[in-house]
Structures are given as C-alpha cells and as structure tokens.
Amino acid sequence: MPSPRRLRLVMLAAIVTVVLILFYSSGLDDSKKDTRSFQDFYHKTMDGMSSNKKSSPPPPGQAVLDSKTGVRAGHIPADTDGDGDVDDDDRRASAGTKERLRQAEQKAKDLANEKSPLKPDPPSEVVGKGNSADGQVKKKPADAGSGVGKTKDAPLSKEEQEMDAELNAILKKAPVIIFSKTYCPYSKRAKGILLEKYAITPAPYVVELDEHPKGRPLQDRLKHKTGRGTVPNVLIQGVSIGGSDEIVELDNADKLVARIRGLAGKGVEVSERFSARAGHNH
C-alpha cells in the first residue's frame, strides 16, 4: 500500500491537473466569445456607415448634384432660403436679387459709356472752289438757298444789331443784291453774268465790301446769316443762291432765269442780252 506521503503527492497532482484543464477550457471559451463580439461590432459599424450615407443629408456647405440634370438634388430653384418651400421670404429675396442685377447692369453700362463716349460729329467740311477767300463753310446746293434773318440768334450785341439794320437797308434797294469786292475775279465773273449777259429789272444792287465803310463786319454778319463768308454772295429777296460757281452752273444749265423768278416773283423781269430772243423773257 502506498505511503501517505505518496498519496498526498498523487492527489495534489490530480487536483493541479484538473485545475489546469478547467482553466484552459475556460480560456478557449472566452477567446471565442471575444472574437465573435469584435466581428459583430465591426459588421454593425459598417452597416451603420452605409445607412448613413444613403439617408443622412450632406454636410453643411456641400451641395449634392443630380448626375443627370446637374441641379442640386432635392433643391427647389425658387426656394432661396432653403427652408423647403416657396414663401414671402423667397419672393422678397428673389426681387432683391433682380434689383441688384439690374443695378449692376446699369452700372456696367455707365462705366462703358464713360470709357467709350459717343463719337462727336465731324467738323463742317471747308471747301473753296471759285471764290476769292481761302475757303468757305460747305452749304446746301444753290437750289436750296439760305436766307438772311432766318436763323434764331442769341441775344445780339450792339454791333450785330447795327449790322442787321444795315443789311436790311441794303436788301430794300433791289430784289437782287450782289455782295462783291472790286479786285475779286470771281466777283467779276458773277457780275458779268448778272449785269451784262442778262437784263434784270429792277437792276441788281452791287455792294463792294472792300469800299464799304462797314465791309468787314458786314461780311462777317453775312456769313452768320447765310453760311457763306466769301464773295461774291448773291442774294435774291434775302436768300443766298451762292457765288460765282453756282451762278455759272445755273447759267450753263439754263436754270438761272427760273431761279431768279422763283425767288423774286413776278415783280422782276429777266431777259438775255445778245440773243435772238433778246427782249423776250425766257
């Protein structure tokens, strides 16, 4: 029979063996449970993130666009304040936006006009054909004519009033007035046609501006009234029909007699000298 000491060692070894077996078995069970718990937590977390992506709204400041239309998904265009419906606030905001756009557009137009103002009209063309002076302001053709006293003047100076009175006195001398200068070849040509080629009754009245005491201011006033600042300047009943070029042109076209009669009326007789029809009116 074994000794008591040996029995105690055997029993102790058996107890230790049982304890180790129990401890090892419980450790395996805990490891399996922890593994399952971690896997369950992982799967639950991933499922939750997927559901959040599908149902939760985008973070503030990030617009979700419809891939087909390019418009922000779930957004109503007229809903300016983003509260989900169209109300008075949206209408006021829309009206304010339109007003700001209109003001911005007007401001842009004003700036464009300031940078590129309207192009000014070109200056009057200066021509100088067949006249004694260097040039004259281009005016209408001879048929149109320009009259003395037909323009609206600003308040006149004393000198201008005196020149107007002098012009009116001259215009009363005869229906046809020739403003001329004694040394001007163009004046001589116009006078040759009106005084020598044609017989005009009452006879044309000639004003030699180079001999007139107020010739220079008279010529300046004529330029203001008729638009013609050179000589000769032929007026019929106060209407300028031009200078020597215009007189020659009308004569060559056989229109001079009709022009004089048209402006002077029946009180003036016109006939051509040195012609088979002399003594008879055209």
C-alpha positions in Angstrom: 0.0 0.0 0.0 1.4 3.4 -0.9 2.6 5.6 1.8 0.5 8.5 2.9 3.1 10.9 1.6 2.9 9.4 -1.9 -0.9 9.5 -1.8 -0.8 13.2 -1.0 1.5 13.9 -3.9 -0.7 11.9 -6.3 -3.9 13.8 -5.1 -2.1 17.1 -5.4 -1.0 16.3 -8.9 -4.5 15.2 -9.8 -6.0 18.4 -8.4 -3.5 20.6 -10.2 -4.2 18.7 -13.4 -8.0 19.2 -13.1 -7.5 22.9 -12.3 -5.2 23.3 -15.4 -7.8 21.5 -17.6 -10.6 23.7 -16.3 -8.5 26.9 -16.7 -7.5 26.0 -20.2 -11.1 25.2 -21.2 -12.5 28.5 -19.8 -9.7 30.4 -21.7 -10.8 28.9 -25.0 -14.5 29.8 -24.4 -13.6 33.5 -23.6 -11.4 33.8 -26.7 -14.3 32.6 -28.9 -16.7 35.0 -27.3 -14.3 37.9 -27.8 -13.8 37.1 -31.4 -17.5 36.9 -32.1 -18.0 40.2 -30.2 -15.4 42.0 -32.3 -16.8 40.7 -35.5 -20.3 41.7 -34.5 -19.1 45.2 -33.6 -17.2 45.5 -37.0 -20.2 44.4 -39.1 -22.6 46.6 -37.1 -20.3 49.7 -37.6 -20.0 49.1 -41.4 -23.8 48.7 -41.7 -24.4 51.9 -39.8 -22.0 53.9 -42.0 -23.7 52.6 -45.2 -27.1 53.5 -44.0 -25.9 57.0 -43.0 -24.5 57.5 -46.5 -27.9 56.7 -48.0 -30.2 58.6 -45.7 -28.3 61.4 -44.0 -28.1 64.9 -45.6 -24.8 66.2 -46.9 -22.6 68.2 -44.6 -23.2 72.0 -44.5 -21.8 73.8 -47.5 -21.6 70.7 -49.7 -24.2 70.5 -52.5 -25.3 67.1 -53.8 -25.8 67.4 -57.5 -28.1 65.2 -59.7 -25.8 63.4 -62.1 -28.3 63.7 -64.9 -29.5 67.3 -64.6 -26.6 68.9 -62.8 -29.1 70.6 -60.4 -28.7 70.3 -56.7 -30.7 67.2 -55.6 -33.8 68.0 -53.6 -33.5 71.7 -54.2 -36.4 73.9 -55.3 -35.0 76.8 -57.5 -37.4 79.4 -56.1 -36.6 78.3 -52.5 -33.9 80.9 -52.0 -33.7 80.5 -48.2 -33.6 76.7 -48.3 -36.4 76.1 -45.9 -38.1 73.6 -48.2 -41.0 75.8 -49.5 -41.6 78.9 -51.5 -42.8 81.7 -49.3 -42.8 85.5 -49.0 -39.2 85.5 -47.8 -38.2 83.7 -51.0 -40.2 86.2 -53.2 -38.6 89.2 -51.4 -35.1 87.6 -51.8 -35.8 87.0 -55.5 -36.9 90.6 -56.0 -33.9 91.9 -54.2 -31.6 89.7 -56.4 -33.2 91.0 -59.6 -32.9 94.6 -58.4 -29.2 94.1 -57.6 -28.6 92.5 -61.0 -30.4 95.4 -62.7 -28.3 98.0 -60.8 -25.1 96.1 -61.6 -26.1 96.0 -65.3 -26.8 99.7 -65.3 -23.5 100.5 -63.6 -21.7 98.4 -66.1 -23.4 100.4 -69.0 -22.5 103.7 -67.3 -18.9 102.7 -66.9 -18.8 101.5 -70.6 -20.2 104.9 -71.7 -17.6 106.8 -69.6 -14.8 104.8 -71.1 -16.2 105.0 -74.7 -18.2 108.2 -75.1 -20.3 108.8 -78.1 -18.1 109.8 -81.1 -18.5 113.5 -81.7 -19.8 114.8 -85.0 -17.1 115.6 -87.6 -16.4 119.3 -88.1 -18.0 121.0 -91.0 -16.1 120.5 -94.3 -14.4 123.5 -95.7 -14.4 123.9 -99.4 -13.0 126.8 -101.5 -13.9 126.4 -105.1 -14.3 129.5 -107.3 -14.2 132.1 -104.5 -11.7 134.8 -103.6 -11.2 133.7 -100.0 -9.2 130.7 -98.9 -12.3 128.6 -98.1 -15.9 128.7 -97.0 -18.2 126.6 -94.9 -19.9 124.0 -97.1 -23.5 124.7 -97.5 -26.5 123.4 -99.4 -26.7 123.5 -103.2 -27.7 126.7 -104.9 -31.3 125.5 -105.3 -31.8 125.2 -101.6 -30.6 128.7 -100.7 -30.1 130.3 -97.3 -31.8 133.4 -96.2 -30.8 136.4 -94.2 -32.7 136.8 -90.9 -34.0 133.2 -91.0 -31.8 131.8 -88.2 -32.6 132.1 -84.5 -29.9 134.2 -82.8 -28.8 134.5 -79.3 -29.1 138.0 -77.7 -27.4 140.3 -80.2 -24.6 142.7 -79.3 -24.9 146.3 -80.3 -22.6 145.9 -83.3 -24.7 142.9 -84.5 -27.8 144.9 -84.2 -26.2 147.7 -86.3 -25.1 145.2 -89.0 -28.6 143.7 -89.2 -30.1 147.1 -89.6 -27.5 147.9 -92.4 -28.3 144.6 -94.1 -32.0 145.2 -94.0 -31.5 148.6 -95.5 -29.4 147.1 -98.4 -31.9 144.4 -99.1 -34.6 147.0 -99.7 -32.5 148.5 -102.5 -33.5 145.8 -105.0 -34.7 142.2 -105.2 -31.2 141.0 -106.4 -28.2 142.1 -104.3 -24.6 141.2 -105.2 -22.0 141.4 -102.4 -18.7 141.8 -104.2 -15.2 143.1 -104.0 -13.7 145.2 -106.7 -10.4 143.3 -107.0 -12.0 139.8 -106.9 -12.0 137.9 -110.2 -14.8 135.6 -109.1 -17.0 138.6 -108.2 -16.2 140.0 -111.7 -17.3 136.8 -113.3 -20.6 136.7 -111.4 -21.3 140.4 -112.1 -20.5 139.8 -115.8 -23.3 137.2 -116.0 -25.9 139.0 -113.9 -25.3 142.6 -115.2 -24.1 142.0 -118.8 -25.4 138.7 -120.1 -28.8 139.2 -118.6 -31.1 142.2 -118.4 -32.7 142.2 -114.9 -35.3 144.8 -114.0 -35.1 146.2 -111.3 -31.3 146.2 -111.8 -29.3 144.2 -109.3 -27.7 146.3 -106.5 -24.0 145.8 -106.1 -22.3 146.3 -102.7 -18.5 146.4 -102.9 -17.5 145.3 -99.5 -13.8 146.4 -99.9 -15.1 150.0 -100.4 -18.0 149.9 -97.9 -17.1 151.6 -94.5 -18.5 148.6 -92.7 -17.5 146.0 -95.2 -15.6 143.6 -92.8 -18.4 143.4 -90.1 -21.0 143.2 -92.9 -19.2 140.2 -94.4 -19.0 138.5 -91.0 -22.7 139.1 -90.5 -23.5 137.7 -93.9 -21.5 134.5 -93.0 -23.6 134.1 -89.9 -26.8 134.7 -91.7 -26.3 132.8 -94.9 -23.4 130.4 -94.1 -21.3 131.9 -96.8 -18.3 134.1 -95.7 -16.7 134.7 -99.1 -17.5 136.9 -102.1 -19.4 137.0 -104.4 -22.5 136.3 -102.4 -25.7 136.8 -104.5 -29.0 137.3 -102.6 -32.4 137.2 -104.1 -35.1 138.6 -101.8 -32.7 137.9 -98.9 -32.0 134.3 -99.9 -28.4 133.4 -100.9 -28.1 131.4 -104.1 -24.3 131.1 -103.8 -21.2 132.6 -105.5 -19.7 132.6 -108.9 -19.5 128.8 -109.3 -23.2 128.5 -108.5 -24.2 131.3 -110.9 -22.1 129.8 -113.7 -23.6 126.3 -113.0 -27.2 127.7 -113.1 -26.5 129.7 -116.3 -24.9 126.7 -118.1 -27.9 124.6 -117.1 -30.4 127.3 -118.3 -31.8 127.5 -114.8 -30.7 130.9 -113.7 -33.7 132.8 -115.1 -36.1 130.3 -113.5 -34.2 130.6 -110.2 -34.4 134.3 -110.1 -38.0 134.4 -111.0 -38.8 131.7 -108.5 -37.4 133.7 -105.6 -38.1 137.3 -106.8 -41.6 136.7 -108.1 -43.5 138.5 -110.9 -42.1 141.9 -109.9 -38.8 141.1 -111.6 -38.2 140.8 -115.4 -35.3 138.8 -116.7 -34.1 138.6 -120.3 -30.9 137.5 -122.0 -29.0 140.1 -123.9 -27.2 139.5 -127.2 -29.6 136.7 -128.2 -32.0 136.0 -131.0 -34.6 136.1 -128.2 -33.4 139.4 -126.8 -36.2 141.5 -125.5 -38.3 138.3 -124.7 -38.3 136.6 -121.4 -37.1 133.0 -121.1 
